[in-house]
Amino acid sequence: MDLIGFLPSFGNFFYTIAAFVVVLSVIVAVHEYGHYIVGRWSGIHADVFSIGFGPVLASRKDRRGTVWQIAAIPLGGYVKFAGDADAASGKDADALSTMNDSARRRTMHGAPLWARSATVAAGPLFNFIFSFFVFAALMMVQGVAVDEPIVGEITPLPAQPFELQQGDRILAVEGVETATLGDFLSAAETLPAQAELNYRVDRDGRVLQVTGPHPQPPLAGSVAMQSAAREARMQPGDVITAIDGTPIATFRELRELVADSAGGALELTVWRNGDVVDLTLVPRSTDLPLPDGGFETRYLIGLTSGAVFEYATQTPSVVDAATMAATQIWRVLRTSVEGLYYMVLGQISTCNLSSPIGIAEASAAMASDGVFELVWFIAILSVAIGFLNLFPIPPLDGGHLVFYAYEAVMRRPASDRAVRVLMAIGLSLVLTLFAFALFTDLTC
């Protein structure tokens, strides 16, 4: 056995697991803290707050009598409230029968309906609130592009040097007026497919004719997780100069050649920091959400176009950041609902489902891309997990809320027998979905 050759793989595996544990632990902690704190405010006592399942690795009891613990299996967590028989909030009938009214009020099963409903709903709600503040904070830290085509630091490209300089305000490219940054970017679709173009710029009050790069060269801005480009080890900043020996100068040409490949292997010539690298990629059939709803299936390699220069940015107002954060949450929720709907109809692939394996790979990919990308991914996943927990399936939070809705309408709780049967059926459905997602991650 080649132990030295095995070490890099082992290191990657450890890195993937570590990233997965960090990502999932943050989301689980937020979710379970929502249950815990709203339960506490509602007068329900928590016996155990656990991150993970199985053997306890570390624990501490606080002054309220709640045990805070970290367990060995990092696939979730739970809050065990007083009167619960297990982590799924099953009723401990024997313990409840020996309690007086005051003690029963401090249990999940003896609390008023409003307190139980608020405590259960708080988990997903806290996931959404957490993501909202993370999105808003990242937008304020990162800033948003100013809608003016003012040149920042120019990205290294193989065709440099250009006469375009940092600080120039672009007035036109090849005669196409660019009053806004949007005009400059949209011009990329109609400009000649050349690496070097003619610019008219305002430089310190003087109007000059200079040369500059195409607004959208075949430059990798980001590399999508679980994509052909990431599998081939492409990196942000890579410039694709040729495909199957055919030179290209624009991202538009790259997109068209990938779309026409029908999934066939492509031989790419890549310029990377002055060096030339040859890579082979196989475009993957991918289901993409459309702006107006629905999905479109296309062949992709997992690259987004990089910026030819840094755009001037400004810090958005609190209101603007909050609006953009809410819009991002709505986009994740809508895409999730539409994805499930079209998968059930068979119109898009079930390969869009992810098990812990897929989430672990994505976590490692985002962690390798940087802190900003990792935190953004955590916020997106927090929305998705909050949404998943609202499914009306026991033992998910949505299933408990269905029981409480029944109790509110019928003026009596569902029978213990019915709850046990439905919990067993729901658990079977959840495990089946888990197994199916695991199967798709292993086979897709």
N, C-alpha and C positions, 0 to 999 in steps of 0.2 A: 504493500500500500504506500502511495506517495503522500506522506504526511505533510510535506512542505507545500505540495500542490493543493492539498485539502484546506490549508489554513485560510486562504482568502475567501473560499466559499463559506467556511465556518464563521469568519468574521462578518460576511454579508448577512448570514442567517441571524447572527446575534444582533446585528444592527437593526435588522427588520423587526425582530421580536421586541427589542428595546423601544423602537419608535411606536410600534403597535400598542405596547403597554402604556406608554406615556399618553398617546392620543386617547385611547379608550378610557384610561383612568380619569383623565380630566373630564370627559363627557359624562361618565358614570357618576363621578363625584358631584357634578353640577345637578344631574337628574335626581340623585338620591337625597342631596341636601334640600332640594325643593320639597320632597316628601317630608323630610325630617323637620325642617323649620316651620312649615305651615302646620304640620301635625302638632308641633310643640305650641305654636300660637293658638291652636284650636283646643288645647288641653289634653292631647293624646301623648302618652309617654312612649318614648322609643327605648327598647331594651338594647338593641344592637344596630350600629351603623357600620356596614361592611363594604369595602372595596374588594371585589373578588369573591370567589366561592371556595369551598373546601377547607383544607387545614389552615389554621390561623398562623400567620408569620409574625405578627406583632399586634398588640392590643393595649388599650388604656381605657380605664373607666373614669368618666368625668364626675363632677360634683352632683349632677342630676341623676346619676345612676346609669347613664348610657355607656355601653362599651363601644369604643371606636376601634375598628380593626382592619388590618390588611390581610387578605387570604391568598392562597397560593395560585388559584386559577383565575387569571385576569380577564374573564369573559363577561363581566357585568358586575353587579353589586346589589345590595338590598338594604332596606331598613326593616328590622323586625320590631313591630310595635307590641306593647303590652297586650296580652290576650291572643297573640298569634301563635299558631302551632308550628309554623315554618316560615321560610323566607318568602313564600308566595302569599302570605297573609291568610292562610287557612285558619279556621277557628279552633282554638284550644278549649273545647267544651268543658272539660273537667276543671280547668283552672277558672274559667268564667263562672261556673256553678258555685264555687266557694267564695266568690267576691261579694262584698256589699255594694250598694249603689254607688258610693263615692269611688270605690276602686274600679268598678266597671266603667264609670264615666271616663277614666283615664286610659281605657283600652280602645283599640280601633273598632271593635265590634259592639262596644257599649256606648260609643260617642253618638251624638246626633247625626242625622243624615247629612246636614250641611257640612259638618266638620269632616266626615269621612270623604265626602265628594271633593271638598277643597283640598284635602291632603293628597288624594290620589291624582287629581288634575294638576297639582303643583309640579310634579316631576317633569312632564313634557313642557309645561309652561316655562319652567326655569331654563330648559334647554333653549327655547325660543328667545327668552330674555337675554340669556348669556350670548347667543349668536348675534342678537341685535346690537348689543354694546360692543362686541368684538368687531363686527363689520364697521360700525360707526367710528370706532377708535382707529382702526387700521386706515380707513379712508382719510381721517384727519391727519394721521401721522404721515401717510404716503403722499397725500395731496391729490388733487385732480388736475388734469391738463388744462392749461389756459388756452382758450380758443383763438390763439394767434400763432402763425407759423414762424416762431422765433427759434433760431438754431441754437441748441445747447451743444454739449460735447458730442462730436461726431464719432459714430461707431466705426471701428477698424474694418475696412473692406479691401478686397484684393486689388480694386481699381484705383486706390488712392495713390498719390495725393490729389485732392480736389481744390479748386480755388474758393469754394464755399467756406466761410469761417464762422466760428462760434460768435453769436451776437447778431448775425445777419437776420434781417426780417425779410422773408421770402415774399416777393410781390407776384411772381409768375414763374412757371416752369414750362419751357418750350412754347411760350406764348399763351399758356392757360393761366388765367388770373387766379390767384390764391389769396383771397381776402381773409379767410379763416383757416385754422388748422384742418377743419373738416374738408375744405376745398382742396387743400394740399394732399390729404390722404385719398380722397375720392378720385383725384386726377390720375392716381397710379393705374387705374383700370383702362385708361385711354391713351396714356403716353406711350411713345415708342419703346419697344423692348430692348433698351440699351443700358449698359452699365453706367454711362456718363451722359448727362443731359445739360442743356443750357438753362441757367437760372437768371432772373432779374431780381436783384435784392436792394434793400435799403441798408447801407452800412454807414452809420454815424451821419445820417442826413444826406449821403451821396447815393445816387442810383447807379448801380454797376451791373454789368453783364459778366457772369462767372460760370464756371463749370461745377457741377455737383452730382451726387449719386441719384439713381432712380429712387423715387419716394418709397418704393416697395421692392427692394432687392430680394433674392432668394436667401434671406437671412433668418436663422432660427432665433425667434424671440423666447419661446418657451417650448419645452419638450413634455408632452402629455404623459401622465403615468399610464403604465400598462399599454404602451403603444409600440408600433414597429420602430419608430425613431429611438425611443428609449432603450429598447432591446438591442438595437445596433450601437448603443452608446454614443448617440449624437449629443451635442452639448449646446446650450444657449450661446449664441455668438458664431456658431458654425455658418459658413456660407457655401451653399451648393452651387458649384460652377458648371457642372455637367451631369446629365442623366443618360445612361447607356451611351456615353460618348458624345452626346449632343449638347453643345454649350447652351446655357441659359443665363439670362441677365435679370429676370424679374420673378417675384413670387407667383405671379399670375401663370407664368409658364410652368413652374413647378406644380402648381395646383392642377393645371390641365393635364399634364403628363401622368400625374398620379391617378387622376380620375379615369384616364383612358387605359390605365394598366390592367383593369379588370382583375386585380389581385395578383398579377404576375410580379416576379422579382425584378427589382430595379437596381442597377449598378450606379452608385452615386460617387461623384468626385467632389470632395469637400475641402474647402480652404479653412484652416483652423490656426489662427495666430501666426500666419506666415508659412505654415506647413500644409502639404497636400495629403489628404487621407482618403483612401478608397473604402467605401462601405456598401453593403448589400442590404436592402430593405424589401420586405414584402408587405405592400399596403393591405390594410385590414378593412373588411366591411364593417361600417360603424353606423349606428342609428343616432342621428343628431336631432335634438329638439329644434323646431322652427319657431321664429319670433311670434307668429300668430297661432301657435298651438300645433300639435301633431309632431310627426317625426319624418325625417328624410334619411334614406340609407345611401351612404357614399363610401367610396374607398379613400382611406386616409392613412397618413404615416404618423400623425400626431405632432405636427409642428404648427406653431402660430408665427405669423410674420413679425420679425423684429423691427424696432425703430431705427432709422438711419441716423438719428441724432436724438439726444435727450430733449423731451418737450418741457417747456416752462410749466411749472405747476403752481397752484395756489391752495392754501388750506380752505376747505369748504366751511361754511357756517355750520353751527350745531344743527340747525333745521335741515340744511341740505344733506349733511352727513346722516341724520336720522332718516330722512326720506330715502336716501340711497340704500341704507341698511335694511329698511322695511321692504324696499323693492327687491333686494337680493334674497331675503327670506321668502318672499312670495314666489320668486322665480324658482327657488329650490323646491318649494312645496308643489308648485304647478308641474314642474318637470317630473317630480316623483309620482304624482297622481297619473299624469299622462303616460309615463313609462309603464307603470303597472297595468293601466287600461289597455295599452297597445300590445303588451306582452300577453295578456289574457286573450286578446283577439287573435294573437299569432301574427301580428303585423310587424313586430320587431323581435329581435332575437332575445331569448332568455339569458344570453351571455351578459346582458346588462345588469343582472343580479350579482351581488357580491357577498361572499361569506367572509368570516374572519381572515381567511387566507388573502382574499383580494384587498380587504381593508388594511391588512398588515403590509402588503406590498405597496399600496398607495401611501401609507404612512411613511414608510422608508423613503419612497421617492420624493415626497414633499419635504421631508426632513433634510434630504440631500440638496434640495433646491434653495433652502434658506429658511430663516425663522419666520419671515413674513408669509411665505407660501404654506409653511406648516400650520401656523396659527389660523390662516384663512381656511385651510382644509379642516381643521378641528371645528371651526364655526359651521361650515357646511355640513359636516357629519353630525354635529349636534342637532341641527334642524332636522336632518333625515331620521335620526334616532328618536327625537321627540315625536315626530310624525308617526313613525312605526309603532311607538308605544300607545298611540291613540286608536289603533285598530281595535274594533269591538270583539276581540278574541281573548277569553281568559287563558292564561293568567296575566295578560298585558293590562296596562292601566285602563285602556279603553274597555276591556272586558268587565273590569270592576265597575266602571262608570255605567255600563249597561245594567248591571245588577242594581245599582243605586237608582237608575231611572225607573226600573221596574218597581222598586220599592216605593218611589215617590208617586207613581201612578196607581198602584194597587193598594197602597197604604199598609203594606206588610212586606217584609223581606222575602226573598226566594227561599225555599226550603233548603236545609243543609244538604239533603240528598241531591237535590237538583244542582246545587252549587258544585258539589263534589264531582258529579257526572260531567257537567259542562266544563269544569276546570280540567278534567282528564282529557276530554275531547279537544279542548283548546290547546293544551300542552302538546298533544299528539300533532295537531296542525302546525304549531310553531316548530317542533322538532323536524317535521317533514319538510317544511320550508327551509329550515337550516340545512338539512341534508341535501336538498335539491340545489341550494345556492352553493354548497360545498362542491357538489358534483359539477356544476357549471364552471366553477373556478378551476377545477382540475382538468376539465375537458375542452373548454373553449380556447 
